[in-house]
Amino acid sequence: MLTALDWPGFADLSLAGLLFLCAAAFLAGAVDAIVGGGGLIQLPAMLLLVPGGEVIYSLATSKVAAVAGTTAAARTYARTTPIDWRSALPMALVALLGSLGGAVFADLLPSGVLNIVVLVALVLVGIYTWRKPELGTDHQPRYGRRGQIALMIAGGAVIGFWDGIAGPGTGSFLVFLLVGMIGYAFVTASATAKVVNVATNVGALAFFIPAGKILWGLALAMAASNMAGSVVGATLAARRGSGFVRRVFLTVVVGLVVSLGWKLALGG
C-alpha cells in the first residue's frame, strides 16, 4: 500500500495515498453539494501529500475533481429544485471570467492579506446567519429582476476571482450572497451556487490545463469520487430542506474560520 505507483498521471503516489485522496474527494463532494466548502477538505488533503512536488499541481488537479462534483450536484439539484436560469446563467458567466482572472494572478497576489480579509468576512457571515434563524427558510427575493441580476453578477465576479486564486469558502460565499442579500431559501441558493461554481471551476481550468499543471490520472480518480459524494450530498439537501442546509452551512463556516485562523497563526 505504501509502494509508489508508477501509473502515468499519478505523480508516484502510493496506493494508500490514492485511496486517502479519493476518500477526501468523496467527503468534499458531499459537503460541497450541500452548502459549499468542500475545498476545506479536498485541498488540505492534497497539500498533506503534495503530489507532483509543487502546490500548484494540487490546486490545478483539485479543480478537475471539483468541476466534476459541482456538475453532478447541479444536475441532481436541477431535477428537484427550481433554478432561476435567467439570473443564474449571467452570474455564472461573469464568475467564470472572474475565476480565470484569479487563476492567472494566483502566484502574484498577496495571499496572506487575502486570507485575513476572507477570515473576517467568514466570521461576519457566520455571526449574521446564526443570529437570524429565519434567514433562508423561505424564498423571498428582495429585488426586482434587474437589481437582482446586477447584484448577482457583481457578487459572482468577486467570488469567482477568489475561487480562481484557490481561496477557501467559495461555495459558502455564493450561498450567503444568494441567501443574505438576494433573499433565496437555502436549498434554492445551494442549487444556484452549484451552477455558478461549475463556471468558476471551468474558468480556473481554462488557465491550468494549457499551463500543464494537472495530474490527469489522479484528477480523474478524484473526480469520480467527488461526483459520487456530490450526488449523495445534493440528494440529502433536497430531501432534508433549508433547515438542514442552514445547519451544515454554519458548521462549514466555523470549520473554514478555524482552518484559516490556524493557517494565519502559523504564518501561512
Secondary structure, DSSP 8 states (H G I E B T S, - for coil): --SB---TTSTT-BHHHHHHHHHHHHHHHHHHHHHS-THHHHHHHHHHH-TTSSHHHHHHHHHHHHHHHHHHHHHHHHHHS---HHHHHHHHHHHHHHHHHHHHTTTTS-HHHHHHHHHHHHHHHHHHHHH-TTTTSS----S-HHHHHHHHHHHHHHHHHHHHTT-TTHHHHHHHIIIIII---HHHHHHHHHHHHHHHHHHHHHHHTTTT---HHHHHHHHHHHHHHHHHHHHHHHHH-HHHHHHHHHHHHHHHHHHHHHHHHTT-
